[in-house]
Amino acid sequence: MFKLLFLGSWAAYAVLAVVTYSLKLYEYFPGTGFIGYGIIISLLLAALNEATRQSYYLLIGASLVLFGAIASFDIVLSKQELAELWILWGWFPLTGQHVEGYMQIVIILLNIFTGSLAANCLFYGLNKKNFADQR
């Protein structure tokens, strides 16, 4: 089950990236990235629940670091487009300064969440005592 969930997270990333950029979904719905990365991270968390081997924990930790970095980079790159759409749609009473602050908060929260999970997975996976009975 681990392999299915883990590979499913990477497949979901590939499919969502191709669909999002080919159809330019972010132009119509700026929350596309938040939902997509939420799905990917949820699949990794489900895979973490099924992890039994040292290599599984290391793979999930590395994937969380990578997906956290990609998501942060994606948010930074699309910040201007998201700000323009949010202001245009009038979702919140926003100015450019508000949007900058909101984006920084989202990036910080994303990095704290994925970073702490990744660190936990890596530390657990690198501690050989946790897997002594498997050898």
QUITA-V253448 format. One record per helix or strand. SS is the DSSP state (2 for helix, 1 for strand). FROM is the first residue (numbers start at 1). TO is the last residue. If there is no record, write none. Layout:
<<SS;FROM;TO> <SS;FROM;TO>>
This chain:
<<2;2;23> <2;25;28> <2;32;50> <2;54;77> <2;79;89> <2;96;126> <2;128;134>>
